[in-house]
Amino acid sequence: SSDVCSSDLQHADGVGGPVLAPTSGHLNNLQKLEGETYARTHDFPTEMVESKFGDHIGSLYSANCAYRRDVLISSNGFDESGFDAVDIDLCWRLILKGKHLVFNPGIKVIHLGFPWSLKAVFRQQFRWGESRGKLNMRYPSTRAFHAGLKTRIFRYYFFAVLFAQILYSKHKTKSILNFFEKCAFTCGCISAYLKAHFGHRTHADWNGSW
């Protein structure tokens, strides 16, 4: 069972909690909308759960997590190769090694760094998309982690759904921003796959294997 109790925290190898958007102090309306979009897409658990491999929602994010020192050292810590999703990667590596990680919704932090320009939004979503693509390639089994009908529909038709939301939604600004984010995120995913593919072919070419 994924349910855990407070006493499990004493024996946890790592703990973390939700990263929340501020409710005030925004530089402009776009930054406010970005925070609201982040809160909506990161539907963090409302009860204490054990982190699971392949599950982004209950994973431990570096903005709000702590690990036992010996566990962190024995796992060689965060990947410093330039891989952006180092927090999710570390969390999943530890889970695969049998470590006990707990997501506690009571451990909260407020994140102040949401982008306030469309250029910054695109760059952030593109970077996150590249990270998701790299994670999928590093952990292929996670692509089928949620293989239900709802996920398959979202995977193949989400652009059409988002476009329909723009046409019929009462909150067109949010819908347009969501569509813009998904386009940038998808471009990042595609970029990661293309870089991996052509990088592999170039490396093979240098070694005379073509």
Number of C-alpha atoms within 10 A of each C-alpha: 5 9 9 15 12 10 8 14 17 9 11 15 21 23 23 25 26 28 23 17 21 17 10 7 9 16 11 11 11 19 22 19 20 21 22 17 17 15 15 10 10 15 12 19 14 12 13 20 19 22 25 19 20 23 13 17 16 26 28 28 23 17 15 17 22 16 17 11 11 10 14 16 11 9 13 11 16 17 14 9 7 7 14 17 19 19 20 23 24 21 26 23 16 21 18 12 9 10 16 19 27 29 28 26 17 12 13 15 16 13 14 14 11 20 20 18 14 14 9 12 21 20 17 18 21 24 21 19 24 26 22 20 24 23 22 18 15 11 15 13 11 16 13 12 12 12 10 9 9 9 14 13 11 12 10 10 11 15 14 12 13 17 15 12 18 19 12 10 14 10 11 13 13 18 20 17 18 21 20 16 22 19 17 22 25 18 17 25 23 16 18 22 16 13 13 15 11 11 12 11 14 13 11 12 11 9 9 8 8 8
